[in-house]
Amino acid sequence: MKKINVLICDDHLIVRQGIRQVLADAPDITVAFEAANGPDALNRVRQGGIDVVLMDIAMPHRDGLDVLRQMKSEFPKVPVLMLSTYPDKQYAVRSMKLGAVGYLNKSADSEQMIAAIRKVASGGMFITPAVAEHLASAIGAGHTEDKPLHERLSHREYQVFRLLSQGRSVSEIADQLALSSNTVSTYRARILEKTGVRNDVELALYAVRQELTQV
């Protein structure tokens, strides 16, 4: 039996240990490597021998979507399953657009995670009914004027939008995304204009109304 070599990328040790324990029940799957951040994950994939990457979205310094974009640029054939505690509605479609072959919530049961890894390792895509619904809605809203306001944001604008809606300051966001404060302020101004709100409080309320954040 050929083993499926999995790389787990998550900044929380206890999460990596939990996933490792779940996957230990699958005789055809082995956790070959673990990474606590995006750069380490990229270096591991560059060394070869990885069949599937499980990538957390919320990581310090470089979030999972940034790492996903670079990983797919360098290794387009390596399947990446995104993991998140965020609602499917918030990140599933963006993940798939950037090249992910599936999106799993961390609340998924062990059977679903194992099934997802097996499917993407064999060349398929793993899409839950909820994610399929969001993808269908995104395709249906093909014209810019039909899209929800936040869907008009670029990838970087959406990153800043998410952090602003969580109450992060401009300087905190600049540190996390390795940008200058002036650049973040420019993104903030664009976000306010595109979403039609006047300040960060209204932006946070918009995110709650759109079910884009956890409360």
ChimeraX attribute file (.defattr): number of C-alpha atoms within 10 A of each C-alpha:
attribute: neighborCount
match mode: 1-to-1
recipient: residues
	/A:1	6
	/A:2	7
	/A:3	13
	/A:4	21
	/A:5	18
	/A:6	23
	/A:7	24
	/A:8	25
	/A:9	28
	/A:10	25
	/A:11	19
	/A:12	13
	/A:13	13
	/A:14	10
	/A:15	15
	/A:16	20
	/A:17	13
	/A:18	11
	/A:19	17
	/A:20	18
	/A:21	13
	/A:22	15
	/A:23	20
	/A:24	14
	/A:25	13
	/A:26	16
	/A:27	11
	/A:28	14
	/A:29	21
	/A:30	16
	/A:31	20
	/A:32	17
	/A:33	16
	/A:34	21
	/A:35	20
	/A:36	17
	/A:37	23
	/A:38	27
	/A:39	14
	/A:40	13
	/A:41	23
	/A:42	18
	/A:43	12
	/A:44	17
	/A:45	19
	/A:46	13
	/A:47	8
	/A:48	9
	/A:49	14
	/A:50	18
	/A:51	21
	/A:52	26
	/A:53	27
	/A:54	24
	/A:55	29
	/A:56	29
	/A:57	24
	/A:58	17
	/A:59	19
	/A:60	15
	/A:61	16
	/A:62	16
	/A:63	18
	/A:64	23
	/A:65	25
	/A:66	18
	/A:67	20
	/A:68	26
	/A:69	17
	/A:70	15
	/A:71	25
	/A:72	16
	/A:73	12
	/A:74	13
	/A:75	14
	/A:76	13
	/A:77	13
	/A:78	21
	/A:79	25
	/A:80	28
	/A:81	26
	/A:82	25
	/A:83	25
	/A:84	20
	/A:85	14
	/A:86	18
	/A:87	16
	/A:88	18
	/A:89	17
	/A:90	18
	/A:91	20
	/A:92	25
	/A:93	23
	/A:94	17
	/A:95	23
	/A:96	19
	/A:97	12
	/A:98	17
	/A:99	20
	/A:100	26
	/A:101	23
	/A:102	25
	/A:103	26
	/A:104	26
	/A:105	16
	/A:106	16
	/A:107	10
	/A:108	11
	/A:109	11
	/A:110	16
	/A:111	12
	/A:112	13
	/A:113	21
	/A:114	17
	/A:115	13
	/A:116	21
	/A:117	26
	/A:118	19
	/A:119	15
	/A:120	21
	/A:121	20
	/A:122	12
	/A:123	12
	/A:124	14
	/A:125	20
	/A:126	22
	/A:127	17
	/A:128	14
	/A:129	9
	/A:130	13
	/A:131	21
	/A:132	14
	/A:133	14
	/A:134	17
	/A:135	19
	/A:136	12
	/A:137	13
	/A:138	17
	/A:139	12
	/A:140	11
	/A:141	14
	/A:142	10
	/A:143	9
	/A:144	10
	/A:145	9
	/A:146	12
	/A:147	15
	/A:148	13
	/A:149	16
	/A:150	18
	/A:151	18
	/A:152	16
	/A:153	18
	/A:154	12
	/A:155	14
	/A:156	14
	/A:157	18
	/A:158	18
	/A:159	17
	/A:160	24
	/A:161	25
	/A:162	19
	/A:163	16
	/A:164	22
	/A:165	20
	/A:166	17
	/A:167	14
	/A:168	15
	/A:169	15
	/A:170	21
	/A:171	14
	/A:172	15
	/A:173	23
	/A:174	19
	/A:175	15
	/A:176	16
	/A:177	17
	/A:178	12
	/A:179	13
	/A:180	14
	/A:181	16
	/A:182	12
	/A:183	12
	/A:184	23
	/A:185	16
	/A:186	12
	/A:187	21
	/A:188	20
	/A:189	14
	/A:190	15
	/A:191	25
	/A:192	16
	/A:193	12
	/A:194	14
	/A:195	18
	/A:196	14
	/A:197	15
	/A:198	12
	/A:199	13
	/A:200	18
	/A:201	14
	/A:202	15
	/A:203	22
	/A:204	21
	/A:205	15
	/A:206	19
	/A:207	20
	/A:208	14
	/A:209	10
	/A:210	14
	/A:211	15
	/A:212	20
	/A:213	18
	/A:214	10
	/A:215	6
